[in-house]
Amino acid sequence: MTLDLGTILTLLLVIGFLAQWLGWRVHLPAILPLLLIGIVLGPVTGWFNPDETLEPLLFPAVSLAVAIILFEGSLTLRFSELHEIGRAVHGMITYGAALAVLMLTIAARWIADLPWGVAFLFGALTCITGPTVIQPMLRTLRPTARIANALRWEGIILDPFGAVFGVLVFQAIVTQLEEHSLAIFITMVAVGIAAGLAAAAILAFFIYQQWIPEYLQNYATLAAVLGTFTLSDALINESGLLAVTVMGVALGNINAIHIDRIMSFKEDLSTLLVSVLFVILSARLEWPLPDGMLWAGILIFLVAQIIIRPLSIFVATLGSQLSWHERALLGFVSPRGVVAAAVSSLFALRLDNLGIEGANALVPLVFILIIGTVILQSAVARPLARLLDVAAPEPNGVLIFGSDPAARAIATALNQQKIDVILADDNWNAISQARMEGLKTFFGNPTSRNAELHLDLTPIGYFLAISGRRELNYLACLHYREELEREAVYRMRVLGPNDATSRQMFADKLHSKVLFDQDMTQLKFNELLAQGWTIKSNALTNVFGWPEFQAQHGKGTVLLFGIDPAGKLKIANDTHKTDPKTGWTVIALVPPSHDKVDQ
């Protein structure tokens, strides 16, 4: 049965969603099931041939999709955050990355017999890890904080920088092929940079002046990205990808405007495009691969995994404070991801059209490296971390959504008991106050893509929604129920139980347990603090137990948390009664004085 184009596109959307869901379900980067499903649909079974089905739409559709993916990735790079990286990460993203590019280039040249230009392009693209593959792996791996931070920052920074470098290498190859002078190459780069900077400045100015209403800002940004890509390519061929990457970096570093809504929209759009694009690209692979290409790809993967990555990390971390155990794990973990797959596929299409020798080998080699690194490292990294004694202990930290006085008081009390706490909120004034009080903070929506990239969840075992925005609390609980499991997610009521509608009460049961008890609300907690109530902590003994603690502070005392002798946090909630025992440390909200409480 022959399917029409509309039906095929619909099926691709459904298949892409299922692959993304499968990746989430098994805690693997989504790129792995996307590529494997595409390979099954295309070269293995022959059910889907993108070249025949999409015909003239294939090349422009892939080009525009890659342009959006590169723009979305480059938006996340903040120059103001680079001061946070340590010596080790600095080495990993500079001379360590340069050494990796050089060795990958030599491996592609000697093993796969690629021309030097294509081999160098392979090296430039496959040195990139990227946050979309690192973050799912870190959730499973759970290494110590120093390793997690190093891997996360490496992916965040190399993702856009690696893309720019790959584009420059590609432009150099095209310039040489068409026998253009160095001046043409410099002009190509200059046009791309100028177009990207100009587009970012114009769009930022329009947003800042509020000449574009909020509901049209996402639409305007998408039109600006595609327009910049097309116009730059029209001015000088092959400069469009550089232009949109520069545009993203520039727009993401303009402090005068808020781009949270734009980033959220681009995240969703990028997820959709990646889901469809990678099924299409992997379905285009030839099978069987050209003579010797499969074994060449496997050998390059093994060399990259066993020799290149460990050696580049060894050089990059010389003089750092990392132990050899930490350096060993860093030398093992380096999954390749979205940028390498997307950009290599687009460049292979263009180089093949130009008749470049070896262009047809670029995509198979990159895909073999991606599949190999993701599968091997996902399976082995956690046991290796335990063997090297660099796996983080069972997470006991707390992520709190909210930064009002109640959230800050709870965070302070937990910190005093050596519990890691992060306050996340998009209320700048409240977050600033939390920072002045010495609390760890994250400014932004804790469910956003920006949080996925920059919010370190390695030590986090629990999520508490304590903001005054009921709907956002529900969404955040739903999000972190999947991240941390349902039993680790709690929410403080905004409305009292008598004020809740039946639909809200159903949502309560669906999303999370209620913090402390049914009567405690976010408003009530803040009112009690304003009346002089405080949070007290005390170790319980055989002589001074929980009844004695209540007697000392009054029966109005509200139990908040308990910490057992093993250091495990126990959270009081409406579902399971928390019964403090001897040896625990209790954290409770107590009235200002005993005689003011009706006993």
Sequence and secondary structure as in RCSB ss.txt:
>XXXX:A:sequence
MTLDLGTILTLLLVIGFLAQWLGWRVHLPAILPLLLIGIVLGPVTGWFNPDETLEPLLFPAVSLAVAIILFEGSL
TLRFSELHEIGRAVHGMITYGAALAVLMLTIAARWIADLPWGVAFLFGALTCITGPTVIQPMLRTLRPTARIANA
LRWEGIILDPFGAVFGVLVFQAIVTQLEEHSLAIFITMVAVGIAAGLAAAAILAFFIYQQWIPEYLQNYATLAAV
LGTFTLSDALINESGLLAVTVMGVALGNINAIHIDRIMSFKEDLSTLLVSVLFVILSARLEWPLPDGMLWAGILI
FLVAQIIIRPLSIFVATLGSQLSWHERALLGFVSPRGVVAAAVSSLFALRLDNLGIEGANALVPLVFILIIGTVI
LQSAVARPLARLLDVAAPEPNGVLIFGSDPAARAIATALNQQKIDVILADDNWNAISQARMEGLKTFFGNPTSRN
AELHLDLTPIGYFLAISGRRELNYLACLHYREELEREAVYRMRVLGPNDATSRQMFADKLHSKVLFDQDMTQLKF
NELLAQGWTIKSNALTNVFGWPEFQAQHGKGTVLLFGIDPAGKLKIANDTHKTDPKTGWTVIALVPPSHDKVDQ
>XXXX:A:secstr
    HHHHHHHHHHHHHHHHHHHHHTTS THHHHHHHHHIIIIIT    HHHHHGGGHHHHHHHHHHHHHHHHHT
T  GGGGGG  HHHHHHHTHHHHHHHHHHHHHHHHHH   HHHHHHHHHHHT   HHHHHHHHHHH B HHHHHH
HHHHHHHHHHHHHHHHHHHHHHHHHHHTT  HHHHHHHHHHHHHHHHHHHHHHHHHHHTT S HHHHHHHHHHHH
HHHHHHHHHHSTT HHHHHHHHHHHHHT TTS  HHHHHHHHHHHHHHHHHHHHHHHHT  SS STTHHHHHHHH
HHHIIIIIHHHHHHHHTTTSS  HHHHHHHTT     HHHHHHHHHHHHHHHHTT TTHHHHHHHHHHHHHHHHH
HHHHHHHHHHHHTT B  S  EEEEE  SHHHHHHHHHHHHTT  EEEEES HHHHHHHHHTT EEEES TTSHH
HHHH   TTEEEEEE  S HHHHHHHHHHHHHHH GGGEEE BSS TTT  HHHHHHHHHH EEBS TT BHHHH
HHHHHTT EEEEEE  SSS HHHHHHHH TT EEEEEE TT  EEE BSSS     TT EEEEEE S GGGS  
